[in-house]
């Protein structure tokens, strides 16, 4: 069984000979023949042993007799941009394990989802699914039904970071996703809204301690991280033989 969550925009998916459809998150039943088009975005893919307790709970709750189930969730409800960026850039097993556990715990029947202020979740989701150049504080405030000043203060209170810093994290995330999708560092920087590649370099090093060129160099070879701590076992591939993919495999 697979859980697919997009980290940027959305992906295209179809079962057998059906038409392509676009999704943000999806549960796919085991043994279902399908195709997934990354759509120039980056996905977190979790593979579950269908016989495990958590997998059975998720199937019972969402799939029933269906082959797939579109999830109404956003990955940034489980992890903030900084944590996800660190996991992607530095391939941190501890962060990956924590992220996977949060997602599985939320989806399973026996552990409820802890929801922060819904207005801030709306703002985070809007930031993560909108091009960085198109995001404004006013548009976010309108979506969250808050004044701009109240949004700033509540966002800092709930997330622990300023809205400006979160915007910057999102721009860096967008740019690194573009790099993983095959774009040059300079094109990714400009598309994300940085003035040039030097500005992107400076901000990425300042925020995460990794330069775009080092990130690109490190991802020119297969990189796998293994975790064998019970009850999780997962493999992480940041780059996979000639095509830019970001793939996470997990068996519980």
Residue, then its C-alpha position, 0 to 999 in steps of 0.5 A: x500500500x502506498x501513501x503519496x503526498x506532494x511537497x509543492x504543487x500536485x502530481x498526476x495519477x491514473x489507474x490502468x487505462x483510466x484518464x489522468x487526474x491531478x492529486x495533492x495526496x493519495x492512498x493507493x491500495x496494494x496490488x493496484x496497477x497504476x502510473x504516477x507522473x511527478x508533474x515537475x514537483x516532488x512527492x513523499x512516497x511511503x510504502x506500507x506492508x498491507x498486513x500491518x496494524x497501521x495499514x489495516x487501520x488506514x485501509x478500514x478508515x479510507x479505502x473500504x472497497x476502493x482502490x485509491x482515496x484522495x486525502x484532504x491533507x497537506x504535508x505541512x500539517x505534520x511538519x514545518x518547512x524548516x524540518x522538511x527542508x532539513x530532511x530533504x537537504x541533509x537526508x536526516x533519518x531522525x527527521x524522516x522517521x518523525x515525519x513518517x510517524x506523524x503522518x501514520x499516527x494521524x491517518x490510523x484509527x487509534x491515534x487522533x490528529x492534533x490540529x493547531x489553529x485552523x486559521x494558521x493551517x489554512x495559511x500554511x497550506x496556501x503558502x505551500x501550494x502557491x508560487x512564492x511570487x504570488x503570495x502576499x500577506x494580504x491574500x493570506x489574511x483574507x483566506x484566514x479571515x484575519x487582519x494582517x497584523x493579527x495573522x503575523x502575531x498568531x502565525x509566530x505564536x503557533x509556529x514559532x517563526x515569523x511569517x517573513x521567515x516562513x516565506x523565505x523557507x518556502x522560497x528555498x523549498x520551491x527552488x530546491x524542488x525545482x533543482x530536483x526536478x532538473x532545473x539549473x540553480x540559476x533558473x530555480x533561483x529566479x523562478x522562486x523569486x530570488x534576485x539571482x543565484x548569489x542571493x539564493x546561495x546566501x539565503x540557503x547557506x544562512x538558513x540551512x548551512x548547505x549551498x545550492x551547488x553542494x546540494x546539486x553535487x551531493x544529489x548527482x549520485x545515489x544516496x540511500x539512508x536506512x533506518x532499522x529502529x523498530x517498528x520502522x524500517x525505511x529507505x530513502x533515495x534522494x536521487x535515482x539513476x539519471x532522473x531527478x526524483x525524491x523518493x522515500x520508502x517505508x515499511x512498517 
